[in-house]
Amino acid sequence: MHRPHHRLALSLLLALSGMPALAATPVAVPSEHALAQRLTDTIALAEQGDSVGALIGFERVFNDPDLTTLDAAQRLEGLVSAGRTAFNARQPQETQRYLDAALKQAPDEGRALYVLGRLKLLQDQPVQGAALITRSLDDVRTKV
């Protein structure tokens, strides 16, 4: 027959033996932070030249229901990077879609205007392409 202090000791021992497992349990990261990190990682992937992997990553980030939790600057940076990556991968529809979204958010975003201008030149729209590139230079000039 167990004495009361044995039961207490046994309970304490069992509780303590479970603590390392609890301490090793990963802490849930808020989805906002996780999404921001995924976007940062995807931009880095694009900068390293992995266009296919980056475009898949951008698609996932921009289709995530938590996208609105990212601040405007993060979203804009991602959209511009996605547009540039799609342009380099010769995907004109994706380029147009990402850059239009970037320009909707920031109409005078020079990087988006420049890449979109290059796209228009490749699509045999020289007047529109030149106008967009000129606008992009105006944006750069005002920031200097």
C-alpha positions as CSV (number, residue, x, y, z in Angstrom):
1,M,0.0,0.0,0.0
2,H,1.3,3.4,-1.0
3,R,1.6,6.2,1.5
4,P,0.3,9.7,0.6
5,H,3.8,11.2,0.3
6,H,4.8,8.4,-2.1
7,R,1.8,9.3,-4.3
8,L,2.9,12.9,-4.2
9,A,6.5,12.1,-5.0
10,L,5.4,9.8,-7.9
11,S,3.1,12.6,-9.3
12,L,5.9,15.1,-9.0
13,L,8.4,12.8,-10.7
14,L,5.9,12.1,-13.5
15,A,5.3,15.9,-13.9
16,L,9.0,16.7,-14.0
17,S,9.8,13.9,-16.5
18,G,7.3,15.5,-18.9
19,M,8.7,19.0,-18.6
20,P,11.6,18.6,-21.1
21,A,9.1,17.4,-23.7
22,L,7.0,20.5,-23.1
23,A,10.0,22.8,-23.2
24,A,11.0,21.3,-26.6
25,T,7.6,21.9,-28.1
26,P,8.0,24.6,-30.7
27,V,6.2,27.8,-29.9
28,A,3.6,28.8,-32.5
29,V,4.8,31.8,-34.5
30,P,2.2,34.3,-35.4
31,S,1.1,33.9,-39.0
32,E,2.0,37.5,-39.8
33,H,5.6,36.9,-38.8
34,A,5.7,33.5,-40.6
35,L,4.3,35.1,-43.8
36,A,6.7,38.0,-43.7
37,Q,9.6,35.5,-43.3
38,R,8.3,33.5,-46.2
39,L,8.2,36.6,-48.4
40,T,11.7,37.6,-47.3
41,D,13.0,34.1,-48.1
42,T,11.2,34.1,-51.5
43,I,12.8,37.5,-52.4
44,A,16.2,36.1,-51.4
45,L,15.5,33.1,-53.6
46,A,14.8,35.4,-56.5
47,E,17.9,37.4,-55.9
48,Q,19.9,34.1,-55.9
49,G,18.6,33.3,-59.4
50,D,16.1,30.6,-58.6
51,S,13.2,32.1,-60.7
52,V,11.1,28.9,-60.7
53,G,11.3,28.5,-56.9
54,A,10.8,32.2,-56.3
55,L,7.7,32.4,-58.6
56,I,6.2,29.4,-56.8
57,G,6.9,31.1,-53.5
58,F,5.5,34.5,-54.6
59,E,2.3,32.8,-55.8
60,R,1.9,31.1,-52.4
61,V,2.6,34.3,-50.4
62,F,0.2,36.4,-52.5
63,N,-2.6,33.9,-52.3
64,D,-2.2,33.5,-48.6
65,P,-5.4,34.8,-46.8
66,D,-3.1,36.5,-44.2
67,L,-1.5,38.7,-46.9
68,T,-3.3,41.8,-45.5
69,T,-1.4,41.4,-42.2
70,L,1.8,42.4,-44.0
71,D,2.5,46.1,-44.0
72,A,2.3,48.0,-47.3
73,A,6.1,48.3,-47.7
74,Q,6.5,44.5,-47.4
75,R,3.8,43.8,-49.9
76,L,5.2,46.4,-52.3
77,E,8.7,45.0,-52.1
78,G,7.3,41.5,-52.7
79,L,5.2,42.6,-55.7
80,V,8.1,44.5,-57.3
81,S,10.5,41.5,-56.8
82,A,7.8,39.1,-58.1
83,G,7.3,41.3,-61.2
84,R,11.0,41.5,-61.9
85,T,11.4,37.8,-61.4
86,A,8.6,37.0,-63.8
87,F,10.0,39.4,-66.3
88,N,13.4,37.7,-66.1
89,A,11.7,34.3,-66.5
90,R,9.9,35.6,-69.6
91,Q,6.4,35.3,-68.2
92,P,4.8,38.5,-69.5
93,Q,1.3,37.9,-68.0
94,E,2.7,37.3,-64.5
95,T,5.0,40.3,-64.9
96,Q,2.0,42.5,-65.8
97,R,-0.1,41.1,-63.0
98,Y,2.5,41.7,-60.3
99,L,3.6,45.1,-61.5
100,D,0.0,46.3,-61.9
101,A,-0.7,45.3,-58.3
102,A,2.5,47.1,-57.2
103,L,1.5,50.3,-59.2
104,K,-2.0,50.1,-57.7
105,Q,-0.5,50.3,-54.3
106,A,2.2,52.9,-55.2
107,P,1.5,54.6,-58.6
108,D,4.9,56.2,-58.8
109,E,7.0,53.2,-57.8
110,G,10.0,53.6,-60.1
111,R,11.2,50.0,-60.1
112,A,7.8,48.8,-61.1
113,L,7.5,51.4,-63.8
114,Y,10.9,50.6,-65.3
115,V,10.3,46.9,-65.5
116,L,6.8,47.4,-66.9
117,G,8.3,49.8,-69.5
118,R,10.8,47.2,-70.6
119,L,8.0,44.7,-70.9
120,K,6.0,47.1,-73.1
121,L,9.1,47.6,-75.3
122,L,9.4,43.9,-75.8
123,Q,5.7,43.7,-76.6
124,D,6.3,46.2,-79.5
125,Q,4.6,49.1,-77.6
126,P,7.5,51.6,-77.8
127,V,5.6,54.7,-77.0
128,Q,4.0,53.2,-73.8
129,G,7.3,51.6,-72.9
130,A,9.3,54.8,-73.2
131,A,6.7,56.7,-71.3
132,L,6.8,54.3,-68.4
133,I,10.6,54.3,-68.3
134,T,10.6,58.1,-68.4
135,R,8.2,58.1,-65.4
136,S,10.5,55.7,-63.6
137,L,13.4,58.1,-64.1
138,D,11.3,60.9,-62.7
139,D,10.7,58.8,-59.6
140,V,14.4,58.2,-59.2
141,R,15.1,61.9,-59.7
142,T,12.7,63.0,-57.0
143,K,14.2,60.5,-54.5
144,V,17.7,61.8,-55.0
